[in-house]
Structure formats: structure tokens, C-alpha cells
Amino acid sequence: MITSKQRAFLRKEAHGIQPIFQIGKDGITDELLTGLAQALEARELIKVHILETALLDTKPTCNEVAEMLKAEPVQAIGSKFVLYKQAKNIKNRKIELPKK
């Protein structure tokens, strides 16, 4: 669990990144979850865009995906949401969170 201070730090870090995944009319699929898990391991912080054709609400989708991936939901605004998960491989760790 991350603190509100850490969440604010991650929101600031995510501001400049582009969404690297899109959720379309198929919704949350196994392939999407696999891709998100790999991206989280490589980047730690990712942004996802939900297309209008998906007919999904952003916040519940963000929370559901985060729970499935054991990641932290950082932010859900409009049709985009941000997830954070510390990389298991120490070489892939790029983000240093503020202390609790």
C-alpha cells in the first residue's frame, strides 16, 4: 500500500508519459493482462487508455486491473488511468518512492 504522498509523487511522474495500452471493445482480456504485467515489470509506471467502444468506467476498471495484477492504482481521470508496481528484478527498478 502506498501513501498519499507517494501517490502524489507517482501522479507527477506519470504526467508526461503517453498511454502504452488501450482497452477496446473486448474489455479486459488475458492478453491485455499479460502485456500490462510485462510493461509494469519493465517500466513500473504505466498509463492505459480506455476507448469509447469499451463501454467501461475508468475508476472501476482501474481498480479491477490493479487487483488482478497486484499493482497500485495511482490515478483515474477521464478515459485514462495510471498503475504502479515495483519491479521484481532489481535492474528494472527506476522509481524511488518518497519515504513513508
HELIX and SHEET records of a PDB file:
HELIX    1   1 SER A    4  ALA A   14  1                                  11    
HELIX    2   2 ASP A   30  ARG A   43  1                                  14    
HELIX    3   3 GLU A   52  ALA A   54  5                                   3    
HELIX    4   4 THR A   58  LEU A   69  1                                  12    
HELIX    5   5 ILE A   90  ASN A   92  5                                   3    
SHEET    1   A 4 PHE A  21  ILE A  23  0                                        
SHEET    2   A 4 LEU A  45  ILE A  50  1                                        
SHEET    3   A 4 LYS A  80  TYR A  84 -1                                        
SHEET    4   A 4 GLU A  72  ILE A  77 -1                                        
END                                                                             
